[in-house]
Amino acid sequence: MRYPTRLSQRLLPIMILTMSIFSPSTNAEVAKFGTPKGDEGTRIFQATEHPHYSGQFHLTGQHATLVGTMQDPSPWDHLDYAGKHLTPVAGKIDIDVNERSNTGRVTAEFSEGKDQYRIIFDRFAGSAPYQDGGVATRVYEHGDSGNGDPLYPKTWLYLAGWGRADVFKNGQPLYKDYSAHFMVMERSRDPKTHEVHYPEKRTLSGGETDPAGMEIDLWVRSKEANPKNFPPFEVFLHLYWEEVTWH
């Protein structure tokens, strides 16, 4: 009978500590740790509202697809909502940027046939407030979002960048200082049909993308226009990666 008594004596301080941890908090503790401030509720907070936000992002993308080909004669469609002219290519993308300082580097490499292509996107600049100086996170774009052009469905951007890029073919310059845009975004294509369900009449307020998946898209375009093409540029290079890894 003495052993249970000694065990109970040893457990008593632990029981008291446990009860104190899980007992109802004081009003001051609740207000400090558990009650939203004012009317903030459970809204989506900007990254800079987090006290330990570093601003540094590093992601890679695998399972690359080129929309169309690099040799398409005009007129071409390099958004291809129907998903009929998609070219799987060997290649990856590496995104290493700082959202706070709008600096970093995006490198995409892929091969088509015997040709090797490399895209260097390392000059970031914003032309609209939502672009936040060139690299932004946690923002809606495209479609009817009011941000950007309506070329693609409204989508939530986990991370995005705008600026200028260079494209190399077999180690030689192909396109110099072209406009570029990358998006780490919700899945845009149906995983079975590969079509983008856009544009379409919808009854819900969310965009036509699928939040259950994620992809990285990269656009590189010329300043020269060509109304025969879609989008209407002389050059519009579009790749996307369906396997996204955060580092």
Helices and strands as residue ranges (DSSP letters): H 2-22, H 27-33, G 47-49, E 56-67, E 86-98, E 103-112, E 115-124, G 129-134, E 135-136, E 139-141, E 155-169, E 172-187, E 210-221, E 236-246
